[in-house]
């Protein structure tokens, strides 16, 4: 029997449930076809998710559609950091940092089970580092600014570290040029699970949400956008809405062009990549920032359980937004950066997973994407559609609030945002210390589902075989696959192994071996035919093969 630690009482009944929130695709499609909505949000990334949550929490009749899966674009392929952004201080954008740090604090209050404090270490080297001892004093000034404008809310100020203290955190760092270090504190999250939790919170408050629902065209009435014609599971649905919001990220221009033939592209995609290696190859206990030889950029190496995620962002991108992967060249320079900073020798054979994603920057086509500002942009087109783009994961709640402010104006309604202090599902009453102390499956489930972990635990209590791991070497259980099908709108093997769990990222080859077992569970839970299950498994295996061919063989992305 799985028992969760006692919960601290909080008066957030609107998002605290006695029974699991089960989501049925057929019922959701009927609602989309039959109802008239105040607002329809197109795009199921973090911005669209928080927009629909803000809307429904203000009392609007709200719907969200996503052409693929929730967070399947940029929002599952981010750096997974909830942060203020030291680089933005360097760029002089202190206001963005101040606001981002406030939003970081709100995320940690509203989703304590998903957003966790993370120490960042900058080694100070005599040469060939991010900065040397001469620059360390000036950089510490940036850290003081960071702390003072809001970093203090995380409960710790930055620290100077001696060489032994640095090596205690990162024992495999090359010590010959090491002169000490600076440590400050930010936060990290499983971005895909965070987005899914925001979407489910909106659904718990009455929003209609559906993945696998592509907006093929926009409906218009008297020259104004009045909804969308959507294809979902082979069906065509006309969704009627008083206001439509375009929150499609790097696909923004595509949808804007459907609303206005004269639309000019506004989004400039910037590519970020991450690779994953086993922890024992690097053995760090925090995030370590290291230089990339020959490049004016830094890479971050972050411990995540028994793995380390190495990544960097902001390269211009010209290819298809539907086929973005880490390339051989990108993997090689990340490995080179790690091998320069750490003892030992990482090789391509050590890479157990990878991702590549695009950030939808707004602005001109000139200059480096690294230097472009991260502010968001919200506009109302001549046909009345509201478009939001830019920004970053950390400020997504506030972006959703501002979008709905625009929507309220168009509707002629009043009402303030409620999301500032609105806990996400599983967050109300969550006790991180008690969950961590519980250990085992209970701790694993608690850190993914918060107080809602009891619903997954109930599945295991009813059928103890569901406690078995679904992927060798990872903690994800068969119960989580069942729950994903019943309560999280998982439709495919890819939905489960790539986003409901992060098995594809943390153990790509082992996830391939688990694909058939996942398909069998989905087939039983979703009443799929044998042919549908086989197709879902085959599509996942093909996607992984393609990802590996781009990564290891240098095939075109």
C-alpha positions in Angstrom: 0.0 0.0 0.0 1.3 3.5 -0.9 0.6 6.1 1.7 1.4 9.7 1.2 2.5 12.0 4.1 -0.2 14.1 5.8 -1.0 17.3 4.1 -1.0 20.8 5.6 -4.4 22.3 5.4 -5.0 25.2 3.0 -8.1 26.9 1.9 -7.8 26.3 -1.9 -10.8 24.1 -2.4 -11.2 25.2 -6.0 -8.2 23.1 -7.1 -8.2 20.4 -4.4 -10.1 17.3 -5.4 -11.4 14.3 -3.4 -11.6 12.2 -6.6 -9.3 12.1 -9.6 -10.1 14.4 -12.5 -10.7 12.0 -15.4 -10.7 13.4 -18.9 -12.7 11.7 -21.7 -11.8 12.7 -25.3 -15.2 11.9 -26.7 -17.0 14.0 -24.2 -14.6 16.9 -24.7 -15.1 16.8 -28.4 -18.9 16.9 -27.9 -18.5 20.0 -25.7 -16.3 21.7 -28.2 -18.8 21.2 -30.9 -21.9 22.1 -28.9 -20.8 25.0 -26.7 -20.3 28.7 -27.4 -17.1 29.9 -25.7 -16.0 33.3 -24.6 -12.4 32.5 -25.5 -10.8 29.8 -27.5 -7.0 29.5 -27.0 -5.0 27.8 -29.8 -1.7 26.4 -28.7 -1.1 24.1 -25.7 2.3 25.2 -24.6 2.9 27.0 -21.3 1.6 30.4 -22.5 -1.6 28.9 -23.9 -2.0 26.8 -20.8 -1.8 29.7 -18.4 -4.0 31.8 -20.6 -6.9 29.3 -20.5 -6.4 28.8 -16.7 -6.5 32.6 -16.2 -9.6 32.9 -18.3 -11.6 30.1 -16.7 -10.6 31.2 -13.2 -12.1 34.6 -14.0 -15.4 33.0 -14.9 -15.1 32.9 -18.7 -16.2 30.0 -20.7 -12.9 28.9 -22.0 -11.4 26.2 -24.3 -7.9 25.2 -25.3 -6.9 23.2 -28.4 -3.4 21.8 -29.3 -2.6 20.3 -32.6 -0.2 17.7 -31.2 0.2 17.1 -27.5 0.4 19.6 -24.6 3.9 21.0 -24.3 5.0 19.0 -27.4 6.7 22.1 -28.9 9.0 24.5 -27.1 7.5 23.9 -23.7 8.9 20.3 -23.3 12.3 21.2 -24.8 13.3 24.2 -22.7 16.2 24.5 -20.3 13.8 23.5 -17.6 14.8 26.5 -15.5 12.4 28.8 -13.7 14.7 31.8 -13.3 15.2 35.5 -13.4 18.0 35.4 -15.9 21.5 36.7 -15.0 22.2 37.3 -18.7 19.3 39.8 -18.8 21.1 41.9 -16.1 24.2 41.8 -18.3 22.0 43.1 -21.2 20.6 45.9 -18.9 17.1 44.5 -18.7 16.8 44.7 -14.9 13.0 45.1 -15.0 12.6 41.8 -16.8 14.8 40.1 -14.1 12.9 41.7 -11.2 9.6 40.6 -12.7 10.9 37.1 -13.5 12.1 36.6 -10.0 8.7 37.6 -8.6 7.1 35.1 -11.0 9.6 32.4 -9.9 8.5 33.0 -6.4 4.8 32.6 -7.4 5.6 29.3 -9.2 7.3 28.0 -6.1 4.3 28.9 -4.0 1.6 27.6 -6.5 3.5 24.5 -7.7 5.8 23.5 -4.9 5.8 19.9 -6.1 7.0 20.8 -9.5 9.3 23.8 -9.1 12.4 23.2 -6.9 15.3 25.3 -5.7 18.5 24.7 -7.6 22.0 25.9 -6.8 24.1 27.3 -9.7 27.9 27.2 -9.5 30.2 29.4 -11.5 33.8 28.1 -11.1 36.4 30.9 -11.0 39.4 29.9 -13.1 42.8 31.4 -13.6 42.2 31.0 -17.4 39.9 29.4 -19.9 36.8 29.7 -17.7 33.5 31.6 -18.0 35.5 34.3 -16.2 38.7 34.5 -14.3 39.5 35.9 -10.9 39.9 39.4 -12.2 36.3 39.4 -13.5 34.9 37.5 -10.5 34.5 40.7 -8.4 32.5 42.4 -11.1 30.4 39.3 -11.7 29.6 39.1 -8.0 28.2 42.6 -8.4 25.7 41.1 -10.8 24.8 38.5 -8.3 24.2 41.1 -5.6 21.9 42.9 -8.0 20.2 39.6 -8.7 19.7 38.9 -5.0 18.4 42.4 -4.3 15.9 42.7 -7.1 14.2 39.4 -6.0 16.6 36.5 -5.8 16.4 36.7 -2.0 12.9 35.3 -2.1 14.2 31.8 -2.7 15.6 31.8 0.8 19.3 32.0 0.1 21.7 34.7 -1.1 24.7 34.0 -3.4 27.9 32.7 -1.8 31.6 32.8 -2.4 33.1 29.3 -2.4 36.7 28.1 -1.7 38.3 25.6 -3.9 37.5 22.7 -1.6 33.8 23.9 -1.4 33.7 24.0 -5.2 35.1 20.5 -5.5 32.6 19.2 -2.9 29.8 20.2 -5.2 31.6 19.2 -8.4 34.4 16.7 -7.6 35.3 16.0 -11.2 36.0 19.7 -12.1 39.5 20.1 -13.4 41.3 21.6 -10.5 44.5 22.9 -12.0 43.2 26.4 -12.8 40.5 26.5 -10.2 40.6 29.5 -7.9 37.2 29.2 -6.1 33.6 29.8 -7.2 30.4 31.7 -6.9 27.1 30.1 -6.2 23.6 31.5 -6.5 20.2 30.0 -6.5 17.4 29.6 -9.0 14.8 26.9 -9.7 14.1 24.0 -12.1 11.0 22.1 -13.2 9.9 19.3 -15.4 8.5 21.6 -18.1 6.2 19.1 -19.8 4.6 18.1 -16.5 4.3 21.7 -15.4 2.3 22.5 -18.6 0.1 19.4 -18.2 -0.6 20.4 -14.6 -1.6 23.9 -15.6 -3.9 22.5 -18.3 -5.5 20.0 -15.9 -6.0 22.8 -13.3 -7.9 24.7 -16.0 -10.0 21.6 -16.8 -10.7 21.1 -13.0 -12.2 24.7 -13.0 -14.4 24.0 -16.1 -12.3 24.7 -19.2 -12.5 22.4 -22.2 -9.1 21.2 -23.2 -8.1 18.8 -26.0 -4.8 17.7 -27.6 -4.6 16.2 -31.1 -6.9 19.0 -32.3 -5.5 21.0 -35.2 -6.9 24.4 -36.2 -7.3 23.9 -40.0 -8.9 27.2 -40.6 -10.5 30.1 -38.7 -14.2 30.9 -38.7 -15.2 34.4 -39.4 -18.4 36.5 -38.9 -18.7 40.0 -40.3 -15.0 40.1 -41.0 -14.0 39.1 -37.5 -12.6 35.8 -36.3 -15.3 33.9 -34.5 -13.8 30.4 -33.9 -11.9 27.7 -35.6 -12.5 24.6 -37.7 -10.6 21.8 -36.1 -9.7 18.3 -37.1 -9.4 15.8 -34.2 -9.3 12.0 -34.5 -10.6 12.1 -38.0 -13.6 14.3 -37.0 -14.1 17.9 -38.0 -15.4 20.3 -35.3 -16.5 23.9 -35.7 -15.7 25.6 -32.4 -17.5 28.9 -31.8 -15.9 31.6 -29.7 -16.3 35.3 -29.2 -12.5 35.7 -29.0 -9.7 33.6 -30.3 -6.2 33.7 -28.9 -3.1 32.6 -30.9 -0.6 31.2 -28.5 1.1 28.8 -30.9 4.7 29.9 -30.3 7.0 29.4 -33.3 3.9 28.6 -35.4 2.4 32.0 -34.6 2.9 33.5 -38.1 1.2 30.5 -39.7 -2.0 31.0 -37.7 -1.9 34.8 -38.0 -1.7 34.4 -41.8 -5.0 32.5 -41.6 -6.6 35.4 -39.9 -5.1 38.1 -42.1 -3.9 37.6 -45.7 -1.6 40.6 -45.3 0.2 39.4 -42.2 4.0 39.8 -42.2 6.1 37.3 -40.3 7.1 38.5 -36.8 8.7 35.5 -35.1 12.4 34.6 -35.3 13.1 31.1 -34.0 16.1 30.5 -31.8 17.3 26.9 -31.4 18.4 25.4 -28.1 19.7 21.9 -27.6 20.4 19.6 -24.6 22.0 16.2 -24.2 21.8 13.8 -21.3 24.7 11.7 -19.9 24.9 9.4 -16.8 25.6 11.2 -13.6 28.6 8.9 -12.7 30.4 10.3 -15.8 30.3 13.9 -14.4 29.3 13.6 -10.7 28.0 17.1 -9.9 25.4 18.0 -7.3 24.1 21.2 -8.7 24.2 23.2 -11.9 27.7 24.0 -13.1 28.1 26.7 -15.8 31.0 26.0 -18.1 32.4 27.8 -21.3 32.1 26.3 -24.7 35.5 26.5 -26.4 35.6 29.0 -29.3 32.1 30.3 -28.7 30.9 33.4 -26.8 28.3 31.3 -24.9 28.0 29.3 -21.7 26.7 25.8 -21.2 24.9 24.5 -18.1 25.4 21.0 -16.7 22.5 20.1 -14.3 22.1 17.0 -12.2 18.7 15.4 -12.7 18.5 12.2 -10.6 21.0 9.7 -12.0 21.6 11.8 -15.1 23.2 15.2 -16.0 21.6 17.4 -18.6 24.0 19.5 -20.7 22.6 22.3 -22.7 22.8 25.7 -24.3 20.4 27.9 -26.3 20.1 30.6 -28.8 21.3 29.7 -32.3 19.5 31.1 -35.3 17.3 28.4 -36.9 16.0 28.2 -40.5 14.5 24.7 -40.8 11.1 23.2 -40.2 9.7 23.9 -36.7 8.1 20.4 -36.8 11.4 18.6 -37.0 13.9 20.0 -34.5 16.6 17.8 -33.0 20.1 18.1 -31.5 22.6 17.6 -34.3 25.9 15.8 -34.3 27.8 19.1 -34.5 25.8 20.5 -31.5 26.3 17.3 -29.5 30.0 17.5 -30.2 30.5 21.0 -29.0 28.5 20.3 -25.8 30.7 17.3 -25.2 33.8 19.3 -25.9 32.7 21.9 -23.4 32.1 19.3 -20.7 35.4 17.6 -21.4 37.3 20.9 -21.2 35.7 21.6 -17.8 35.6 18.1 -16.2 38.0 15.2 -15.8 37.4 12.1 -17.7 36.2 11.8 -21.3 32.6 11.9 -22.4 32.0 10.4 -25.8 28.9 10.2 -28.1 28.3 6.7 -26.7 27.7 8.2 -23.2 24.7 10.3 -24.5 21.5 8.6 -23.4 19.0 11.2 -24.7 18.7 14.6 -26.4 16.3 17.3 -27.3 16.2 20.3 -29.6 13.6 23.0 -29.4 12.8 26.5 -30.7 12.2 29.7 -28.7 9.8 32.1 -30.4 11.7 35.4 -30.3 10.1 38.6 -31.5 12.1 41.1 -33.4 14.2 41.8 -36.4 16.3 39.4 -38.4 19.6 41.1 -37.7 22.1 40.4 -34.9 22.6 37.4 -32.7 19.6 35.7 -31.1 21.6 35.5 -27.9 21.4 39.3 -27.6 17.7 39.7 -28.3 15.4 40.7 -25.5 13.0 38.1 -24.0 10.0 40.4 -23.5 6.7 39.2 -24.8 4.4 40.9 -27.3 0.5 40.9 -27.3 -1.4 42.3 -30.2 -4.9 42.4 -31.6 -5.1 41.9 -35.3 -7.5 43.7 -37.7 -9.8 40.6 -37.6 -9.9 40.6 -33.8 -7.7 37.7 -33.0 -5.4 38.2 -30.0 -1.8 37.0 -30.6 0.8 36.5 -27.9 4.4 35.5 -28.5 7.9 35.9 -27.0 8.5 35.8 -23.3 9.7 32.8 -21.4 8.5 29.9 -19.2 9.1 31.8 -16.0 6.8 34.7 -16.9 4.1 32.5 -18.5 1.6 33.1 -15.7 1.8 36.9 -16.1 1.6 36.6 -19.9 -1.6 34.6 -19.6 -3.0 37.3 -17.2 -2.2 40.1 -19.7 -3.7 38.2 -22.6 -6.9 37.6 -20.7 -6.9 41.4 -19.8 -7.1 42.0 -23.6 -9.8 39.4 -24.0 -11.9 40.9 -21.3 -11.6 44.3 -23.0 -12.8 42.8 -26.3 -15.7 41.1 -24.4 -16.6 44.2 -22.6 -16.3 42.5 -19.2 -14.4 43.2 -16.0 -12.7 41.0 -13.6 -9.2 40.7 -12.1 -6.8 37.7 -12.6 -6.9 35.1 -9.8 -3.8 33.1 -10.8 -1.3 35.0 -8.7 -2.2 32.9 -5.7 -4.0 30.0 -7.4 -2.3 26.7 -6.6 -2.0 24.2 -9.4 -3.4 20.7 -9.0 -1.4 18.9 -6.4 0.2 22.0 -5.0 -2.3 23.0 -2.2 -1.1 21.5 1.1 2.0 19.9 -0.4 4.7 19.2 2.2 8.0 18.8 0.3 10.0 17.7 3.4 7.5 15.0 4.3 7.4 13.7 0.8 11.2 13.6 0.5 11.3 11.7 3.8 8.8 9.1 2.7 11.2 7.7 0.2 10.6 5.1 -2.5 7.6 5.2 -4.8 5.7 7.6 -2.5 8.4 10.2 -2.9 8.7 9.7 -6.6 4.9 10.1 -7.1 4.8 13.0 -4.7 7.4 15.0 -6.6 5.5 14.5 -9.9 1.8 14.7 -8.8 1.9 16.5 -5.5 -1.0 15.7 -3.2 -2.8 14.1 -6.2 -0.2 11.3 -6.0 -2.7 9.5 -3.8 -4.8 8.8 -6.9 -1.9 7.0 -8.6 -1.2 5.2 -5.3 -4.8 4.0 -5.3 -4.2 2.3 -8.6 -1.3 0.5 -7.2 -3.2 -0.5 -4.1 -5.9 -2.0 -6.2 -3.4 -3.8 -8.5 0.1 -4.2 -6.9 1.6 -5.2 -10.3 1.2 -1.6 -11.4 4.0 -0.6 -9.1 6.5 -2.3 -11.5 8.7 0.1 -13.5 7.7 0.6 -17.1 11.2 1.5 -18.3 14.3 -0.3 -17.0 16.4 1.8 -14.8 13.8 4.6 -14.3 11.3 5.1 -11.5 8.2 5.6 -13.6 5.6 2.9 -12.9 2.9 1.1 -14.9 0.4 2.9 -12.7 1.5 6.2 -14.2 0.8 5.0 -17.7 -2.7 3.9 -16.7 -3.2 7.3 -15.0 -1.9 9.1 -18.1 -4.5 7.4 -20.3 -7.4 7.9 -17.9 -6.7 11.4 -16.5 -4.0 13.1 -18.7 -5.3 12.7 -22.2 -2.3 10.6 -23.3 -3.2 9.1 -26.7 0.0 7.5 -27.9 3.3 5.8 -26.8 5.1 9.0 -27.6 2.8 11.0 -25.3 3.6 8.7 -22.5 7.4 8.1 -23.0 8.3 11.6 -24.2 6.1 13.9 -22.0 3.9 12.2 -19.4 7.2 10.6 -18.3 10.6 11.8 -19.5 11.9 8.3 -20.4 12.9 9.2 -23.9 15.1 12.0 -22.6 16.7 10.2 -19.7 16.9 6.6 -21.2 16.2 6.7 -24.9 17.2 3.2 -25.7 15.5 1.7 -22.7 12.3 3.6 -23.6 12.3 1.8 -27.0 12.4 -1.5 -25.2 9.3 -0.4 -23.2 7.3 0.9 -26.1 5.3 -2.3 -26.7 4.4 -2.6 -23.0 3.2 1.0 -23.0 1.2 0.4 -26.2 -0.5 -2.6 -24.6 -1.6 -0.6 -21.5 -2.9 2.2 -23.7 -4.7 -0.2 -25.9 -6.5 -1.7 -22.9 -7.3 1.7 -21.3 -8.4 3.5 -24.5 -10.0 0.5 -26.2 -7.6 0.7 -29.2 -7.5 -1.9 -31.9 -4.4 -4.1 -32.4 -3.6 -2.1 -35.5 -3.8 1.2 -33.7 -1.5 0.0 -30.9 1.0 -1.4 -33.5 0.9 2.0 -35.3 1.5 3.9 -32.1 4.5 1.7 -31.2 5.9 1.9 -34.7 5.6 5.7 -34.9 7.5 6.0 -31.6 10.3 3.7 -32.7 10.6 5.6 -36.0 10.7 8.9 -34.2 13.5 7.7 -31.9 15.5 6.2 -34.9 15.2 9.6 -36.7 16.4 11.5 -33.6 19.4 9.2 -33.2 20.3 9.4 -36.9 20.4 13.2 -36.7 22.4 13.1 -33.4 24.9 10.3 -34.2 25.1 10.2 -37.9 24.8 13.9 -38.8 21.6 13.3 -40.9 19.6 16.3 -41.9 17.3 17.6 -39.1 
